Amino acid sequence: MDVSQLFSKLSGEVVEYNHDAVIELVKELIARGVDPLRIIDEGLLPGIEIVKDKFEKLEYFLPELIFASEAVKESINLLISTLPESEKNSLVNGKVVIGTPKGDIHDVGKNIFATLLMASGFEIYDIGIDNHIDSFIEKAKEVDADIIAMSCLMTTSMVQTKELMEDLVRLGLRDRFKVILGGGAIQASYAETIGADGYSVDAAGGVNMAKALVGKGA
């Protein structure tokens, strides 16, 4: 089986969320000396894109999405481990701190978004639910994040998205971090009004936006 056939098979195994087969194929491609970036771009990501599409069409549900994403995440970690330290960042699209604000304990949408980001090559720092604004900022500073993502389902918590933007400006950090908002309480017009860098009504759109914000294409 040539490399192009292996890529096709790898994508298919991701779609079937066949964890062991995905890992074995990645190992075989590594053993053949294939560029790790090619393994991701031509094997893993085409597969997860199909999974995302099936999820959006309700052909797949959250368990299938998570199973496929975990296989991709482990594969990317395996590929990163084979690289010299100086090259490891080339396989990471960016770092994202994600969570919900104080008073909002809904995490399903957040978890789906985090899962898709992880499968798309982002390092995810999920701080969970019910977080003070300071928690987002301090974590972003700690890990040198590229993006802060806030999911907000409760209208009573929505004001905290504005407070996040104001605090970033006050602390002189606005240019350091991109901010993506999502969740049922947020509208695109509101996100634009408070100066957020992006808003998405769904998780897949949010992933494309995150890629664009870090210069990795939509």
Summary of the structure (lengths in Angstrom):
residues: 218
radius of gyration: 17.9
end to end distance: 31.7
largest distance: 57.7
contacts: 742
relative contact order: 0.11
helix: 60%
strand: 14%
